[in-house]
Amino acid sequence: MRQEVNEFIRTSGEFDAVTDFDRILRSPYDPARMLPALDGGDHIHPNDKGMQAMADAVDLTALDCDTTG
């Protein structure tokens, strides 16, 4: 189900912008698993490096917000 939802989010065109955290965190060797270096230990939540990778992946210019105040 997770993969079906992610596919819809990625390809439906329903969203102005998408940050694909699944792509950022998943292992290239086993796409059903999180990259071990980013895994917080429970295989669900990222560790500090994973959280930083997610933050770095967000395109701030795609957000429609006021950053001046």
Backbone as CSV, one residue per row, in Angstrom:
resi,resn,N_x,N_y,N_z,CA_x,CA_y,CA_z,C_x,C_y,C_z
1,MET,0.827,-1.189,0.000,0.000,0.000,0.000,0.877,1.260,0.000
2,ARG,1.961,1.250,0.796,2.862,2.414,0.858,3.390,2.761,-0.528
3,GLN,3.765,1.757,-1.280,4.330,2.008,-2.606,3.276,2.545,-3.574
4,GLU,2.037,2.081,-3.440,0.955,2.598,-4.283,0.676,4.067,-3.968
5,VAL,0.648,4.399,-2.692,0.422,5.792,-2.286,1.570,6.669,-2.786
6,ASN,2.801,6.220,-2.601,3.949,6.995,-3.066,3.904,7.194,-4.577
7,GLU,3.523,6.185,-5.318,3.438,6.305,-6.784,2.394,7.356,-7.164
8,PHE,1.253,7.343,-6.491,0.227,8.354,-6.753,0.769,9.752,-6.471
9,ILE,1.410,9.913,-5.325,1.947,11.230,-4.958,2.968,11.706,-5.985
10,ARG,3.832,10.804,-6.425,4.895,11.169,-7.374,4.366,11.512,-8.759
11,THR,3.326,10.831,-9.214,2.956,10.904,-10.629,1.590,11.499,-10.930
12,SER,0.761,11.737,-9.940,-0.622,12.143,-10.214,-0.758,13.563,-10.735
13,GLY,0.193,14.427,-10.412,0.059,15.829,-10.787,-0.877,16.599,-9.861
14,GLU,-1.341,15.970,-8.795,-2.250,16.603,-7.847,-1.550,17.600,-6.929
15,PHE,-0.239,17.566,-6.897,0.518,18.384,-5.950,1.425,19.354,-6.693
16,ASP,1.596,20.540,-6.128,2.465,21.545,-6.735,3.924,21.129,-6.698
17,ALA,4.319,20.472,-5.603,5.703,20.033,-5.440,5.712,18.813,-4.519
18,VAL,6.703,17.986,-4.705,6.834,16.772,-3.899,8.291,16.616,-3.488
19,THR,8.513,16.359,-2.222,9.829,15.952,-1.753,9.721,14.468,-1.454
20,ASP,10.433,13.675,-2.215,10.302,12.214,-2.156,11.226,11.647,-1.079
21,PHE,10.747,11.654,0.171,11.555,11.155,1.278,11.827,9.657,1.144
22,ASP,10.914,8.925,0.549,11.146,7.493,0.318,12.389,7.305,-0.540
23,ARG,12.494,8.072,-1.615,13.658,7.969,-2.503,14.935,8.373,-1.779
24,ILE,14.847,9.383,-0.929,16.012,9.879,-0.194,16.527,8.840,0.801
25,LEU,15.615,8.146,1.474,15.994,7.257,2.574,16.193,5.796,2.187
26,ARG,15.627,5.344,1.076,15.650,3.904,0.787,17.020,3.427,0.318
27,SER,17.264,2.169,0.588,18.511,1.536,0.192,18.486,1.238,-1.307
28,PRO,19.531,1.578,-2.022,19.574,1.231,-3.453,19.744,-0.278,-3.658
29,TYR,20.153,-0.970,-2.629,20.388,-2.412,-2.716,19.139,-3.214,-2.380
30,ASP,18.247,-2.626,-1.591,16.990,-3.271,-1.207,15.956,-2.167,-1.034
31,PRO,15.249,-1.806,-2.110,14.328,-0.669,-2.074,13.197,-0.784,-1.044
32,ALA,12.986,-1.961,-0.494,11.961,-2.129,0.528,12.477,-1.741,1.905
33,ARG,13.768,-1.418,1.999,14.378,-1.095,3.296,15.017,0.288,3.269
34,MET,15.148,0.849,4.443,15.840,2.118,4.602,17.351,1.884,4.518
35,LEU,18.054,2.840,3.965,19.505,2.780,3.912,20.033,2.670,5.339
36,PRO,20.818,1.651,5.649,21.263,1.447,7.038,21.933,2.668,7.671
37,ALA,22.677,3.431,6.905,23.359,4.609,7.456,22.383,5.699,7.892
38,LEU,21.121,5.613,7.441,20.118,6.624,7.768,19.038,6.096,8.704
39,ASP,19.118,4.825,9.049,18.120,4.129,9.862,18.324,4.426,11.347
40,GLY,17.256,4.823,12.021,17.315,5.111,13.447,17.346,3.873,14.320
41,GLY,17.236,2.701,13.717,17.331,1.464,14.480,16.063,0.634,14.480
42,ASP,14.916,1.276,14.228,13.666,0.515,14.224,13.202,0.182,12.808
43,HIS,13.984,0.569,11.820,13.706,0.315,10.400,12.480,1.081,9.899
44,ILE,12.045,2.069,10.664,10.903,2.897,10.273,11.277,4.379,10.312
45,HIS,11.958,4.783,11.384,12.276,6.193,11.584,13.753,6.453,11.290
46,PRO,14.045,7.570,10.636,15.441,7.895,10.340,16.196,8.362,11.576
47,ASN,17.515,8.201,11.523,18.385,8.734,12.570,18.675,10.206,12.249
48,ASP,19.592,10.809,12.977,19.918,12.221,12.745,20.411,12.464,11.323
49,LYS,21.227,11.560,10.794,21.711,11.711,9.410,20.559,11.605,8.419
50,GLY,19.624,10.716,8.692,18.454,10.582,7.836,17.580,11.823,7.871
51,MET,17.396,12.373,9.065,16.615,13.607,9.196,17.291,14.750,8.440
52,GLN,18.621,14.814,8.518,19.344,15.858,7.792,19.216,15.656,6.288
53,ALA,19.284,14.407,5.834,19.119,14.113,4.407,17.735,14.545,3.929
54,MET,16.720,14.315,4.751,15.366,14.742,4.387,15.281,16.265,4.331
55,ALA,15.843,16.933,5.325,15.818,18.401,5.343,16.554,18.973,4.142
56,ASP,17.692,18.387,3.809,18.477,18.866,2.674,17.750,18.662,1.346
57,ALA,16.843,17.698,1.290,16.145,17.378,0.056,14.986,18.322,-0.247
58,VAL,14.542,19.092,0.741,13.406,19.991,0.539,13.855,21.196,-0.278
59,ASP,13.152,21.430,-1.388,13.422,22.583,-2.242,12.657,23.777,-1.672
60,LEU,13.339,24.617,-0.930,12.684,25.740,-0.266,12.085,26.723,-1.255
61,THR,12.618,26.787,-2.457,12.053,27.703,-3.453,10.694,27.219,-3.950
62,ALA,10.373,25.936,-3.750,9.079,25.401,-4.178,7.985,25.692,-3.159
63,LEU,8.363,26.130,-1.970,7.386,26.435,-0.934,6.853,27.847,-1.132
64,ASP,5.567,27.993,-1.018,4.937,29.294,-1.157,4.744,29.888,0.229
65,CYS,5.798,30.521,0.715,5.710,31.102,2.050,6.516,32.386,2.129
66,ASP,6.203,33.146,3.126,6.903,34.408,3.350,8.086,34.121,4.274
67,THR,9.291,34.275,3.783,10.483,33.992,4.576,11.099,35.261,5.154
68,THR,10.386,36.376,5.047,10.973,37.639,5.507,10.636,37.968,6.951
69,GLY,9.761,37.232,7.583,9.433,37.702,8.894,8.945,36.711,9.814
